[in-house]
């Protein structure tokens, strides 16, 4: 958990620079729709300090915002968003999640 928290706190304060016009690839983000709290059977609210909630809170809650979250301001290539509705950030690459993500990667290669 210490490693996970450190990795997620590193971007704090980072401001991304837009890619130069004409240099953006097409982008195919995949949202893992389930929160980690939900799939762990946790029924209470998570207890994070405000700075931790900004860093990792989105991983714990079920997703309701499936937009680019500002990514469209960083690139001019096409963006197609997908949702892995039955997966969270950690299981999306295992078991049934792996089947879903591999299918979406296949589709992205054709995008």
N, C-alpha and C positions, 0 to 999 in steps of 0.2 A: 504494500500500500504506500509506503514511503516513496518508492521509485515512481509509482503511478502519479502521486501528488506532485512530485518534483517535475516530471515530464510535462504535466498539465499547467504548472505555474510558470514555466519558462516563457511561454508566449505573452504573458501579462505585460501590457504596455506596448506590444509590437504593433506597428502600423505598416500594413502591406503596401507595396508600391505597384501601381498598375503596370501590366505588360505593355510594351510599345505597340501602337496600332499595327495591325496586320501580322503580329507575331504570336497571337493566342491560339492554342490548340482548341479543338472542340472538347468540351468537358462533360463528363457523365457522372455526377456525384450520386452516391447511393446513401440514403438515410436509413439507419437501423432504427425502426420506428418504436420499438419497445425500450423502456427505460430499464436500467439494471436493477433498480429497486423492485419493479413490477415482477420480473422473472425470478427474482430471488425469493418471492413470497413475502416481501417486506410490506407491511400495511401502514406503517406510520410515515410521517414526513422525514426526509433525511435531515440530519443536523450538520450543516456546513457553515463555516464562517462565511461572511459575505464575499470575500475574495475567492474562497474555494468554490462557492456557488457559481460565480462568474466563470471560473476555469473549468469545472467538471460537472456542474449541476445539470447541464443538458444531457449528460450521459445517464443520469439517474431517473429522470422523468420520462414518461411516454411523450413522444413527439406530437406536436400539433402544428408546428411551423415547418413545412416541407419546401420552403423557398430556397433561393441561393444565399440568403442571409448577407447580401451585399457583394457576393462574388461577381455579379454582373458588372460591377464598377471596376473590376480589376482586369477584365479581359473582354475582347470583342468577338471571340469565337462563339459558336453555338453551344448552348448549355441544355442538356436534357436531364431532368431529375427523376430518379427512381426511388421507390420505397421498398424496403425489406420489412414487411409488416410484422412478421413473427420472430424477428431477431433483435438482439441488442448489440451494443458495440463489441462485446466480447465473444458472443457465440455465433456471430455472423460468418465466421470462417470455419465452423465445425458442424458436423452432422447435417441436419436439414438446412441450416444457414449456409453451409458451404455449397449445397446444391443450388440454392437461390442465388448466391453471389456469383457462382461460376456461370450460371445462365445469363445474369446481368452483364458480366464481363464479356461474354460472347456477343451480346446485343451491342455493347459499347464499341466493340471492334468494327461493327458494321455502321456505326453512327457517323 
